[in-house]
Amino acid sequence: MDRRELRAALSRAGVADGYYRIEGVHEPVPTPTDFLFLRQASDGVWETGAYERGAYEIIARHRSEQDACGHLLRLLL
């Protein structure tokens, strides 16, 4: 599963748009105050985590986009 497939799966499952941000695919405007995220770090590793109170907290780092997408899906369902 890639980021676009993840976005489609979350939409089909009825997960509210404001609960998550997927870099380059789903970036809600205005930005919610708290959300889970998936992004690619500058070193190429994929990160999943939570944004709360203006700070990003990395929950896990993943070697592949597929692994990161699976992790975010599990967190949100």
A tleap script that builds the chain and sets N, CA, C and O, in Angstrom:
source leaprc.protein.ff14SB
mol = sequence {
  NMET ASP ARG ARG GLU LEU ARG ALA ALA LEU
  SER ARG ALA GLY VAL ALA ASP GLY TYR TYR
  ARG ILE GLU GLY VAL HIE GLU PRO VAL PRO
  THR PRO THR ASP PHE LEU PHE LEU ARG GLN
  ALA SER ASP GLY VAL TRP GLU THR GLY ALA
  TYR GLU ARG GLY ALA TYR GLU ILE ILE ALA
  ARG HIE ARG SER GLU GLN ASP ALA CYS GLY
  HIE LEU LEU ARG LEU LEU CLEU
}
set mol.1.N position { 0.844 -1.176 0.000 }
set mol.1.CA position { 0.000 0.000 0.000 }
set mol.1.C position { 0.889 1.239 0.000 }
set mol.1.O position { 1.820 1.345 0.798 }
set mol.2.N position { 0.594 2.176 -0.903 }
set mol.2.CA position { 1.319 3.441 -0.895 }
set mol.2.C position { 0.426 4.526 -0.270 }
set mol.2.O position { -0.684 4.238 0.179 }
set mol.3.N position { 0.912 5.754 -0.245 }
set mol.3.CA position { 0.176 6.843 0.423 }
set mol.3.C position { -1.190 7.102 -0.195 }
set mol.3.O position { -2.152 7.362 0.528 }
set mol.4.N position { -1.292 7.036 -1.506 }
set mol.4.CA position { -2.586 7.273 -2.157 }
set mol.4.C position { -3.588 6.162 -1.843 }
set mol.4.O position { -4.770 6.422 -1.620 }
set mol.5.N position { -3.107 4.947 -1.831 }
set mol.5.CA position { -3.971 3.822 -1.469 }
set mol.5.C position { -4.398 3.915 -0.009 }
set mol.5.O position { -5.534 3.586 0.333 }
set mol.6.N position { -3.490 4.362 0.847 }
set mol.6.CA position { -3.813 4.564 2.260 }
set mol.6.C position { -4.912 5.602 2.408 }
set mol.6.O position { -5.873 5.393 3.148 }
set mol.7.N position { -4.773 6.716 1.712 }
set mol.7.CA position { -5.789 7.774 1.774 }
set mol.7.C position { -7.150 7.220 1.354 }
set mol.7.O position { -8.156 7.491 2.011 }
set mol.8.N position { -7.191 6.459 0.281 }
set mol.8.CA position { -8.446 5.878 -0.193 }
set mol.8.C position { -9.027 4.909 0.839 }
set mol.8.O position { -10.237 4.904 1.064 }
set mol.9.N position { -8.186 4.096 1.462 }
set mol.9.CA position { -8.654 3.133 2.466 }
set mol.9.C position { -9.228 3.847 3.682 }
set mol.9.O position { -10.257 3.433 4.217 }
set mol.10.N position { -8.575 4.907 4.117 }
set mol.10.CA position { -9.070 5.656 5.270 }
set mol.10.C position { -10.393 6.343 4.950 }
set mol.10.O position { -11.295 6.394 5.787 }
set mol.11.N position { -10.500 6.861 3.757 }
set mol.11.CA position { -11.746 7.495 3.324 }
set mol.11.C position { -12.885 6.476 3.297 }
set mol.11.O position { -13.976 6.748 3.796 }
set mol.12.N position { -12.631 5.303 2.714 }
set mol.12.CA position { -13.646 4.241 2.658 }
set mol.12.C position { -14.067 3.792 4.056 }
set mol.12.O position { -15.226 3.443 4.281 }
set mol.13.N position { -13.118 3.803 4.989 }
set mol.13.CA position { -13.399 3.375 6.364 }
set mol.13.C position { -14.120 4.452 7.165 }
set mol.13.O position { -14.559 4.199 8.287 }
set mol.14.N position { -14.246 5.647 6.602 }
set mol.14.CA position { -14.953 6.724 7.289 }
set mol.14.C position { -14.140 7.475 8.316 }
set mol.14.O position { -14.706 8.144 9.180 }
set mol.15.N position { -12.814 7.381 8.242 }
set mol.15.CA position { -11.957 8.115 9.174 }
set mol.15.C position { -12.024 9.602 8.807 }
set mol.15.O position { -11.802 9.969 7.653 }
set mol.16.N position { -12.322 10.435 9.767 }
set mol.16.CA position { -12.475 11.872 9.529 }
set mol.16.C position { -11.180 12.486 8.997 }
set mol.16.O position { -10.088 12.144 9.453 }
set mol.17.N position { -11.312 13.393 8.030 }
set mol.17.CA position { -10.158 14.032 7.393 }
set mol.17.C position { -9.227 14.728 8.388 }
set mol.17.O position { -8.015 14.758 8.175 }
set mol.18.N position { -9.760 15.274 9.444 }
set mol.18.CA position { -8.946 16.015 10.401 }
set mol.18.C position { -8.141 15.165 11.355 }
set mol.18.O position { -7.369 15.699 12.151 }
set mol.19.N position { -8.303 13.848 11.295 }
set mol.19.CA position { -7.581 12.960 12.208 }
set mol.19.C position { -6.169 12.643 11.752 }
set mol.19.O position { -5.369 12.128 12.534 }
set mol.20.N position { -5.844 12.946 10.483 }
set mol.20.CA position { -4.544 12.532 9.968 }
set mol.20.C position { -4.061 13.466 8.854 }
set mol.20.O position { -4.832 14.210 8.250 }
set mol.21.N position { -2.744 13.391 8.612 }
set mol.21.CA position { -2.091 14.132 7.532 }
set mol.21.C position { -1.120 13.174 6.862 }
set mol.21.O position { -0.302 12.539 7.527 }
set mol.22.N position { -1.212 13.075 5.553 }
set mol.22.CA position { -0.300 12.233 4.773 }
set mol.22.C position { 0.440 13.164 3.823 }
set mol.22.O position { -0.149 13.727 2.900 }
set mol.23.N position { 1.706 13.314 4.054 }
set mol.23.CA position { 2.524 14.249 3.281 }
set mol.23.C position { 2.346 14.041 1.783 }
set mol.23.O position { 2.501 12.930 1.276 }
set mol.24.N position { 2.017 15.132 1.078 }
set mol.24.CA position { 1.898 15.113 -0.366 }
set mol.24.C position { 0.608 14.524 -0.910 }
set mol.24.O position { 0.376 14.551 -2.118 }
set mol.25.N position { -0.238 13.991 -0.030 }
set mol.25.CA position { -1.461 13.333 -0.480 }
set mol.25.C position { -2.699 13.896 0.207 }
set mol.25.O position { -3.712 14.151 -0.443 }
set mol.26.N position { -2.617 14.087 1.512 }
set mol.26.CA position { -3.757 14.575 2.285 }
set mol.26.C position { -3.240 15.538 3.352 }
set mol.26.O position { -2.732 15.121 4.393 }
set mol.27.N position { -3.379 16.818 3.076 }
set mol.27.CA position { -2.899 17.857 3.991 }
set mol.27.C position { -4.051 18.824 4.255 }
set mol.27.O position { -4.186 19.833 3.562 }
set mol.28.N position { -4.894 18.517 5.267 }
set mol.28.CA position { -6.097 19.298 5.531 }
set mol.28.C position { -5.818 20.784 5.789 }
set mol.28.O position { -4.828 21.154 6.420 }
set mol.29.N position { -6.724 21.614 5.279 }
set mol.29.CA position { -6.652 23.061 5.495 }
set mol.29.C position { -8.006 23.493 6.012 }
set mol.29.O position { -9.021 23.173 5.393 }
set mol.30.N position { -8.058 24.205 7.119 }
set mol.30.CA position { -6.933 24.578 7.967 }
set mol.30.C position { -6.341 23.357 8.678 }
set mol.30.O position { -6.994 22.325 8.830 }
set mol.31.N position { -5.111 23.507 9.100 }
set mol.31.CA position { -4.425 22.414 9.782 }
set mol.31.C position { -5.108 22.146 11.121 }
set mol.31.O position { -5.285 23.065 11.920 }
set mol.32.N position { -5.492 20.891 11.369 }
set mol.32.CA position { -6.094 20.552 12.666 }
set mol.32.C position { -5.106 20.790 13.806 }
set mol.32.O position { -3.896 20.839 13.583 }
set mol.33.N position { -5.615 20.935 15.010 }
set mol.33.CA position { -4.731 21.175 16.156 }
set mol.33.C position { -3.986 19.923 16.582 }
set mol.33.O position { -2.861 20.013 17.073 }
set mol.34.N position { -4.590 18.759 16.403 }
set mol.34.CA position { -3.978 17.475 16.756 }
set mol.34.C position { -4.294 16.468 15.652 }
set mol.34.O position { -5.426 16.408 15.173 }
set mol.35.N position { -3.305 15.681 15.249 }
set mol.35.CA position { -3.533 14.671 14.216 }
set mol.35.C position { -2.387 13.671 14.189 }
set mol.35.O position { -1.305 13.937 14.713 }
set mol.36.N position { -2.632 12.526 13.577 }
set mol.36.CA position { -1.575 11.558 13.303 }
set mol.36.C position { -1.016 11.866 11.918 }
set mol.36.O position { -1.723 12.405 11.067 }
set mol.37.N position { 0.244 11.527 11.693 }
set mol.37.CA position { 0.854 11.882 10.404 }
set mol.37.C position { 1.748 10.787 9.868 }
set mol.37.O position { 2.203 9.898 10.587 }
set mol.38.N position { 1.980 10.893 8.558 }
set mol.38.CA position { 2.939 10.071 7.845 }
set mol.38.C position { 3.737 11.029 6.969 }
set mol.38.O position { 3.161 11.817 6.218 }
set mol.39.N position { 5.044 10.961 7.064 }
set mol.39.CA position { 5.901 11.840 6.265 }
set mol.39.C position { 7.235 11.158 6.006 }
set mol.39.O position { 7.610 10.198 6.679 }
set mol.40.N position { 7.943 11.684 5.008 }
set mol.40.CA position { 9.281 11.173 4.710 }
set mol.40.C position { 10.295 12.139 5.286 }
set mol.40.O position { 10.243 13.339 5.016 }
set mol.41.N position { 11.214 11.620 6.076 }
set mol.41.CA position { 12.260 12.432 6.690 }
set mol.41.C position { 13.338 12.780 5.666 }
set mol.41.O position { 13.411 12.177 4.596 }
set mol.42.N position { 14.157 13.742 6.002 }
set mol.42.CA position { 15.210 14.185 5.082 }
set mol.42.C position { 16.222 13.082 4.762 }
set mol.42.O position { 16.891 13.137 3.731 }
set mol.43.N position { 16.335 12.084 5.637 }
set mol.43.CA position { 17.257 10.968 5.373 }
set mol.43.C position { 16.605 9.844 4.561 }
set mol.43.O position { 17.219 8.800 4.342 }
set mol.44.N position { 15.351 10.058 4.111 }
set mol.44.CA position { 14.667 9.086 3.276 }
set mol.44.C position { 13.824 8.075 4.030 }
set mol.44.O position { 13.066 7.323 3.417 }
set mol.45.N position { 13.942 8.046 5.342 }
set mol.45.CA position { 13.155 7.128 6.166 }
set mol.45.C position { 11.746 7.693 6.323 }
set mol.45.O position { 11.565 8.909 6.377 }
set mol.46.N position { 10.753 6.815 6.394 }
set mol.46.CA position { 9.360 7.224 6.583 }
set mol.46.C position { 9.041 7.268 8.063 }
set mol.46.O position { 9.440 6.381 8.817 }
set mol.47.N position { 8.321 8.299 8.482 }
set mol.47.CA position { 7.972 8.478 9.884 }
set mol.47.C position { 6.458 8.516 10.064 }
set mol.47.O position { 5.729 9.081 9.250 }
set mol.48.N position { 6.011 7.901 11.147 }
set mol.48.CA position { 4.630 8.046 11.582 }
set mol.48.C position { 4.672 8.623 12.987 }
set mol.48.O position { 5.588 8.348 13.762 }
set mol.49.N position { 3.668 9.425 13.300 }
set mol.49.CA position { 3.664 10.031 14.608 }
set mol.49.C position { 2.417 10.843 14.873 }
set mol.49.O position { 1.415 10.743 14.166 }
set mol.50.N position { 2.510 11.651 15.915 }
set mol.50.CA position { 1.385 12.485 16.340 }
set mol.50.C position { 1.837 13.937 16.428 }
set mol.50.O position { 2.951 14.234 16.860 }
set mol.51.N position { 0.957 14.825 16.014 }
set mol.51.CA position { 1.174 16.261 16.151 }
set mol.51.C position { 0.208 16.732 17.229 }
set mol.51.O position { -1.008 16.620 17.076 }
set mol.52.N position { 0.751 17.256 18.311 }
set mol.52.CA position { -0.063 17.745 19.420 }
set mol.52.C position { 0.564 18.997 19.997 }
set mol.52.O position { 1.774 19.072 20.209 }
set mol.53.N position { -0.291 19.977 20.245 }
set mol.53.CA position { 0.137 21.219 20.898 }
set mol.53.C position { 1.343 21.859 20.212 }
set mol.53.O position { 2.253 22.367 20.868 }
set mol.54.N position { 1.330 21.825 18.899 }
set mol.54.CA position { 2.368 22.486 18.127 }
set mol.54.C position { 3.677 21.736 17.992 }
set mol.54.O position { 4.670 22.303 17.533 }
set mol.55.N position { 3.697 20.468 18.385 }
set mol.55.CA position { 4.944 19.701 18.318 }
set mol.55.C position { 4.711 18.339 17.658 }
set mol.55.O position { 3.702 17.677 17.906 }
set mol.56.N position { 5.662 17.937 16.817 }
set mol.56.CA position { 5.622 16.622 16.183 }
set mol.56.C position { 6.324 15.623 17.090 }
set mol.56.O position { 7.438 15.872 17.550 }
set mol.57.N position { 5.668 14.481 17.350 }
set mol.57.CA position { 6.269 13.405 18.120 }
set mol.57.C position { 6.326 12.165 17.230 }
set mol.57.O position { 5.294 11.638 16.815 }
set mol.58.N position { 7.523 11.715 16.950 }
set mol.58.CA position { 7.711 10.533 16.103 }
set mol.58.C position { 7.382 9.297 16.933 }
set mol.58.O position { 7.946 9.095 18.008 }
set mol.59.N position { 6.469 8.474 16.431 }
set mol.59.CA position { 6.134 7.214 17.091 }
set mol.59.C position { 7.025 6.099 16.547 }
set mol.59.O position { 7.523 5.266 17.304 }
set mol.60.N position { 7.222 6.093 15.216 }
set mol.60.CA position { 8.037 5.041 14.604 }
set mol.60.C position { 8.677 5.543 13.320 }
set mol.60.O position { 8.163 6.447 12.661 }
set mol.61.N position { 9.810 4.936 12.979 }
set mol.61.CA position { 10.490 5.201 11.712 }
set mol.61.C position { 10.482 3.895 10.920 }
set mol.61.O position { 10.694 2.816 11.473 }
set mol.62.N position { 10.234 4.012 9.618 }
set mol.62.CA position { 10.045 2.835 8.776 }
set mol.62.C position { 10.976 2.890 7.570 }
set mol.62.O position { 11.244 3.965 7.032 }
set mol.63.N position { 11.462 1.738 7.152 }
set mol.63.CA position { 12.361 1.668 6.002 }
set mol.63.C position { 11.630 1.855 4.684 }
set mol.63.O position { 12.230 2.272 3.693 }
set mol.64.N position { 10.325 1.546 4.663 }
set mol.64.CA position { 9.590 1.648 3.406 }
set mol.64.C position { 8.287 2.422 3.590 }
set mol.64.O position { 7.728 2.490 4.685 }
set mol.65.N position { 7.826 2.997 2.492 }
set mol.65.CA position { 6.532 3.684 2.486 }
set mol.65.C position { 5.428 2.689 2.837 }
set mol.65.O position { 4.502 3.030 3.573 }
set mol.66.N position { 5.515 1.479 2.326 }
set mol.66.CA position { 4.518 0.452 2.577 }
set mol.66.C position { 4.387 0.160 4.076 }
set mol.66.O position { 3.275 0.071 4.595 }
set mol.67.N position { 5.506 0.015 4.760 }
set mol.67.CA position { 5.469 -0.248 6.207 }
set mol.67.C position { 4.856 0.927 6.963 }
set mol.67.O position { 4.062 0.735 7.884 }
set mol.68.N position { 5.227 2.137 6.570 }
set mol.68.CA position { 4.703 3.334 7.236 }
set mol.68.C position { 3.193 3.459 7.020 }
set mol.68.O position { 2.461 3.812 7.945 }
set mol.69.N position { 2.733 3.175 5.818 }
set mol.69.CA position { 1.294 3.243 5.521 }
set mol.69.C position { 0.534 2.221 6.353 }
set mol.69.O position { -0.525 2.531 6.899 }
set mol.70.N position { 1.060 1.014 6.454 }
set mol.70.CA position { 0.419 -0.014 7.261 }
set mol.70.C position { 0.326 0.394 8.721 }
set mol.70.O position { -0.681 0.141 9.382 }
set mol.71.N position { 1.381 1.028 9.223 }
set mol.71.CA position { 1.382 1.467 10.623 }
set mol.71.C position { 0.337 2.549 10.860 }
set mol.71.O position { -0.415 2.476 11.832 }
set mol.72.N position { 0.280 3.548 9.988 }
set mol.72.CA position { -0.707 4.620 10.174 }
set mol.72.C position { -2.119 4.054 10.062 }
set mol.72.O position { -3.011 4.470 10.802 }
set mol.73.N position { -2.329 3.129 9.161 }
set mol.73.CA position { -3.650 2.519 9.013 }
set mol.73.C position { -4.058 1.828 10.320 }
set mol.73.O position { -5.192 1.979 10.775 }
set mol.74.N position { -3.144 1.078 10.915 }
set mol.74.CA position { -3.443 0.396 12.182 }
set mol.74.C position { -3.725 1.400 13.297 }
set mol.74.O position { -4.596 1.164 14.135 }
set mol.75.N position { -3.007 2.504 13.317 }
set mol.75.CA position { -3.234 3.519 14.351 }
set mol.75.C position { -4.618 4.155 14.244 }
set mol.75.O position { -5.234 4.501 15.251 }
set mol.76.N position { -5.091 4.301 13.025 }
set mol.76.CA position { -6.358 5.024 12.802 }
set mol.76.C position { -7.606 4.128 12.794 }
set mol.76.O position { -8.720 4.627 12.947 }
set mol.77.N position { -7.433 2.836 12.620 }
set mol.77.CA position { -8.615 1.955 12.578 }
set mol.77.C position { -8.844 1.239 13.885 }
set mol.77.O position { -9.794 0.466 14.007 }
savepdb mol mol.pdb
quit
